[in-house]
Amino acid sequence: MVQIVEATQVDFSIIQALAYSIWNKTYVEIISKEQIDYMLNKGYSLNSLEDQYTAGHRFILLKKEEKYIGFASYEHHLEQKTKLHKLYLEPSEHGQGYGILMLDYIKDKALENKDIALFLNVNKYNKAKFFYEKYGFFVASETVIDIGNGFVMDDYIMEYVL
């Protein structure tokens, strides 16, 4: 049985552990290990997760049986849109509809909050782009973001109209 659990601050250590596990399997072919470590330390420290939560990010966990296998975070009302900040799933669980389950949940929350679209950033070389396109997202623009320490995020900004 798979279920979505709304996460709170007490779950941040679970989110952090999942991020370290998933990122080190997913991004190693896309960005350097140094950039992976930098981004994990910057975005997934317990303090950073707390700051994100305080700023309005909402987190969900995906639980299969008694094990957490994925997570996502989103934020409402950014120009009447919901931003999908994170959506990660253990690679061994890909292809089973779990990513769609999390996206559907976030889409429903966006509709409840009267937002008109979802949007996200995805690395230009991440295979997840095809997952989002299959769901109905389209590339709205491109961006290169300087994240410090000599690293950049080279992303597509994708959008899904509700």
Protein Blocks (a to p, Z undefined) as FASTA:
>chain_A
ZZdddddfklmmmmmmmmmmmmmmmmmmmmcfklmmmmmmmmmgfklmmmmmmnopacdd
ddehjacfbdcdddehihhiacdfbdcddfklgonlpmmmmmmmmmmmmmmnopabdcdd
ddfklmklmmmmmnopacfbdcdddebjhiacddddddddZZ
